[in-house]
Amino acid sequence: MSTETVSTASCLHRIDAASSEAALALTVIDRQASTRTAGPLAGWNLSIKANIDVAGWVSHAGSAAFLQRPAATHDAALVQQLRQQGATILAQSNMTEFAYGALGLNHLFGTPRNPRYPHEERVPGGSSSGAAVSVALGFSDAALCTDTSGSARIPAAFCGVVGFIPTKGLLPEDGIFPLSPSFDVPGFIAPNVTRCAQLFNALHPTTQPATSPSQPWTLLVPTELDSLNLDDDVVQQFHAACNALEQAGATLVKASFPALITAGATAAEGGMISAEAYSIHQRWLENHGEQYDPLIRQRITAGAALPAWRYAHARQQLHEQTRAALHQLALVDAVLTPTCPMLAPALAPLHDSEHYLATNRRSFLLTEFANRLNLPSLSLPYTPANTHSIGLLLTAKPHNEPRLLALAQWIETLLLAKEQHHDCD
């Protein structure tokens, strides 16, 4: 048989396989449509991150080590709630292996390319890489994902969409494979704040009185931003956004907010994520360690050597830092920062391990304090004329989601109007 014949046969086989998978997917969607009840999410198609159980799907968490696990027999609690509210579960989304990375790389399933840069090879952010891409491309109306240090908000910022996490504990976590139980939070990615608010309200109806989106807002802008290594493009666009907010009547208070830096540093010094990850993966590493991505395996196994006193000391420090931060947050509506210190990085240089680790650590510099202190947080895109999009990050006090979402909607409406005005000039 000629090489051409083999190649053609191989292609035809892949087409047949893809057609079969597509037919199966349509059958599943039709079955959902025929059995679901009307609800606020009726007509919505959602993607689900691969570490969240969907009945009949293997929750592989982006890893070869989990590919042979049996398919989930039950939906995760949140997936079940989404179905009850009328949503259709459309697809499983790609992710960084075991959610341990903020750039979106996956050497087994492939790294999705960032749709905001169609002519460049840039990463989408992670670990919820496929979630952000599915929303940015319009393949799904929203995405259910997780966030441990920024895993919903970072890819949202890189891909020009909205990423949101509520206060930990408001949404159930049953059926979600964890990375670090102390800091993991279910989150959403959506094309805009309104859709994000609709999704959250469908799953967690509020009893709080409605917040007027036009009321005066007070935002804390940490002075620590001045000493951080932020890209020039990010600094310029962030200052432009701050000026627009002040001109629209918001009060921006520039003051020190130590937790922005200390919370992440404390957790890192205590090795908290790697210690918790190792406690979860110890048995799997013993039996399937060779199937782990080597860099992910190295980061997880580092938790085996950490002394317990360092972990305990870090937890106590975070408790004290949370108390101080809550005192400051009681005086403002939210802390305002860029979501990431840089634009979406190019993919090629990240194949060098040292460069990858340094860039990965830098990417969640501004997002992780929300997870460490258990604060609701939302990233929304800002795209001034003739520039690349950055994320604006709003982080509020716990259980203040309605007010945070109302604030985000006000900012989104304001900045969108400015962008449209520039487009008409």
N, C-alpha and C positions, 0 to 999 in steps of 0.2 A: 504494500500500500504506500502511495507517495506521501511526502510530507504535507502537500497541499490537501490531500484527501483526509489525512489525520486531523489537520487543522480545521477543515470544514466540518468534519464529524464532531469534533470537540465543541465548536461553536454552536452547531445545531443542538447538541446535547444540553449546553448551557441555556440556550433559548427555551428548549422544552422544559428544563428544570425551573427556569424563571417563570414560564407560563403556568406551570403547575402551582408554584408558590403564590403567584398572583391570584389564580383561581381559588386557592385555599383561603387566601386573605379576604377575597370578596365574599366567600361563603361565610366566614366568621363575621364579617361586618353585617351581612344580611341577617344572620342569626341574631346578632345583637339588636339590630333595628327592629326585628319582629317581636322581641321579648322585652325591650326596655319600656319604661313608663315615661310619660311626659314629665319634664322637669326643667329647671333653669338652664341646664346645660344640654338640652335636646338640640341635636344638630351639630354639636361640637365633636371634632375628631381629635383625639389626644394621643401623643406618643408617651411611652413609659420607659424610664431609665432601666437598664438591664440588671440593676441590683434590687428591683422591686418586683415582687411576685405577681404574675398574671397567670391564672389557671390555664394549664396546657402549654405554657412556655417555660423554657429552661432559664432560670435567673442566673446567668453565667457571670455577671458582674465584670464583663470584659476580659475574662481570663480563660486560658486553655485549661487550667486546673479544675474549672467548674463546668466545662462543656459536657462532661459525662454524668453530671448530676441528673436525677430524675426531674421531669417537668413539675412545676408547681401544681399542687392539687387544689389550692384555694387562692383566690385573689387576696392581695394585701388589703388591709382594712381601708386604706385610702382609695384603692382601685375599686373596691366594692362600693364605697360611697359615691365615687364618680359615676359608676354605672347607675346607681339608684337615682342620681340627679339627672340622668338622661344622656350622659356622654357616651360616645363610641370609642372604644380602645382600638386604636388603629395600628400601632406598630411599636416594636421595642427599639429604643434608641441606644446608639453606641456610647461608650464612656471610657475614660482612663481606667486601667485595670484596678479593681477594688476601690475605685474612687480616690486613689492615692496620687493625686497630681492635679495641678490647676491649669495646665496648658492644652490638654485634650489629646495627647499622644497615645496611640495604641498600636503596638507592633504586630498584634495578631489579627485584629479586625480592620486595621487601617486607621489613619488619622483623617477625619473629615477636613476638607479645606474650608477656609473662612469665606462665606459668600459675599462679604463686604469688599473683598479684594479679588474679583474674578480673574484678574490677569497676573496675580501673584500667588505664591505658595506660602500662605500665612496660616497659623493655627487658629482654631475657633475658640480656644479656651476650654477649660475642663473643671472638674471632671465630667460635667454634663455636656459633653461636646455635641453629641448627636441631638440632644434635646434642643439646644440653641439653634443648630443648623436647621432642624426640622421646622422650627417656628419662623426663622428668618427667611427661609425659602417658600413659606406658605404651605408646606406639606401637612402641617398639623395646626390646629387652632390654638393649641397651648401644649405644654409639656409638663409632666410630673417628674420631679427629679429629687436629688438630695444635695445638701450643702454642709460641708464640714469646716471649711476655711474660706469659702467663696465660690463653691462649685456650681451654684446656680447663677450668681451675680457676675462672676468674671466672664464666662462665655456669653452671657447676655450683653455685657458691655462691649466685648470684642466683636460681636455679631450684630450690634445695633438694635437689640430688642430689650425687653424688660425682664428682670429677674428679681424674685421676691422670696424672702423667708419670714415666717411669723415667729413669735415667741415659741421656744421649744416646749412641747407638752400640749399645745393647743390642737395639734393634729396627731392622729394615732400613727405609730411607727411599726405596728405589727406587720410582718411580712416584708420588711425591708432589711437587706443584709447590711450590717453596719461596718463602718471603718473605725470610728471612735464614738462610742455611745454617749460620752459626755458632751460632745459637740455636734453630732449629726442632727440635722433638722430637715424634714421634708420641705421642698420648695417648689416653686412654679416658674416657668418661663412662658411669656406671652408676648404678642406683638405690641401691646400697649398697656397702659396702667388700668384703663377701664376694664379690659378683659381680665386682667389679673385680679382686680377687685371683685368682679363677678364670680370668678372661680373660687376665690377664698370665701366669699360670702355664702356661696352655695354649700360649702363644706363646713363652714363655721359661722352660722347666722349670728349677728351681733345684737345685743340688747342695749348697746350704747346709743345715746341720741345722735342723730345725724350731724355731721360737721359741715359747716358751710365752706365750700372750696374757695371762696373769695375772702375769707376773713384774714386779718393781719397775721402774718407768720413770723416766728423768730427762729433763726437758724444759727447754730454754733459752728464757726469755721475754725478748726484747730490751728493754732500758730505752729504746731509741730510740723505742719506741711512745708513750712519754709526751710526746714533743715533736712528734708528727705530728698532722695535722688529721684525726682520726677522728670520725665521727658519734657522738653520745651513745649512741644505741641500740646501736651496735656495741661501744662501750667497755663498757657495762653488761653486755651479754650475754657478751662475752669474759671479763670478770671473774667472772661467774657460772660459766662453764665452767671457768676456772682453779680456782675454789674447789671445784667438784665433783671435779676431778681430784686435788687435794691431799687432800680428804677420803677419796678412794678409795685413797690410798697412793702416788700419784705424787709425785716430787720436782720442784718447779719452781724453777729457778735463774734469778734475775733478774740479768742482766749485760748489759754493752754487747756488741752484735754489729754492728760498723760496716758490714759488707758488706750488711746489709739496705738501707742507703741508698746507700752509695758505689758498689756494683756497677751499679745502674741509672743513676746520675748519670754514671758514667764512660762507659758505652756511649752515652748520649745526647750527651755532650760530644764524643765521637769520631764522632758521626753514623753509628754502625756499621750500624744496621738500614737506614737510607735509602741508604747507600752500597752495601750488598749488594743491596738491592732494585733500585736503579737499574742495577746491572751486569746483572741478570737481565732487566729490562724495557726496556732501552734500544732494542732493535730493535722491540719491540712498540709502544713509545711513538711512534717515528718513523712507523710505518705505521697505527696505530690509536689514537693518543693521544686523539682526540676522543671515543672510546667509553668512556674511563675515567671513573669518577666524578671530578668536578673536584677534590674535596678529597684523594682518594687519589692522583690524578695529581700534585698539588702536593707532597704529602709524599714521594712517590717521587723526583720530579725534583730535590728539594732535595739528594739524594745526589750529583748531578753536580758541584756546586760545592765539595764538601768536599775539603780538601787531604789527600793520602795520609799526611802525617806525623801528623795528628790521629788517623786511624784506627789507625795502627801504635802510636802512644803509648797509645791506649785499650786495645788488645790486651795490651800489656805491663803496664799497670796492673791489668787484670783477672786476669792470671796471678799477680801479687803478691797481690791480694786473695783469690784462690782459695786460695793457700797458707796465708794467715792464717786464713781461714774453716775450712779443713779441720782445722787445729790445734784450733780450738774445738769443731768437730763431733765430734772423736774422743773428747771427754769427756762427751758426752750422746747420747741416742737420737735427738733431733730438736729443731729450732727450732720453737716454737709461736707463731703470730700469728693474728690474723684474716686471712681470705683477701682481703677488700676493706675499704677504709676507710669504705664507705658501703653502704646498702641499694641495691637496684636502682633506678636513677634513672627519673624520669618521662620519657616519650618526647618530648612536645611541646617542651620547652625546648631539646632537643638539635638542633633544626633550625637554631638559630643556630650558625654555624661556630665562633666564639670560645668559646662555652659548651661546645660539643661537644669541642673540642680540650682544654680545661682539664679537663673531666670524664673524658675518655678517659685522659689522662695520669695523673690521680689514681687511676683504677680499678685500674691494675696496679702501684701503688706498693709493694705488699707481696708480689707474686707474682714479679716479674721477676728478682729476685736468683738464683732457682733456675736460670733459663735462662742467665743471664750466667756463673754459676759451675759449670754442668753438675751440678746436684744433683737427685735424685729428690724429688718433691713431691706431696702429696695434700691435697685439700680435701674435708672432710666437713661435712654440715649440722648445725647445732645450733639447736633451736627450743624455747626455754623456754616455759612456760605463758603464753598470751595475748600472745605477741610474734611478730614476724616472724623468719624464719630468717636466720641468718648462716652464713658458712663459717668453719670452723676449719682453718688451714693448718699442715700438718706437713711439714717439709723436713729431709732427712737427708743423710748423707755419700754419695758416689757408690757404686754397686753394693751398696747396703744395702736393696734393695727388700723382701726377705722380712721383715726386722725392721720396716721402716716400715709394711708392710701389717698385720703382727701388732699393732703399736701402734695403728694406726687402727681395727682391729677391736675391740680392747679399749675404746677410747674410745667407739666407736659403740655397743657393747653397754651400756656404763655410762650414757651420756647418754640412750639410748633408754629404758632402765629408769626413769630419773628422769622423763622426759617422760610415760611411762605412769602413773607414780605420781601426778604432778600431775593427769593426766586423771581419776584415780579420786577425787581429793580433793573 
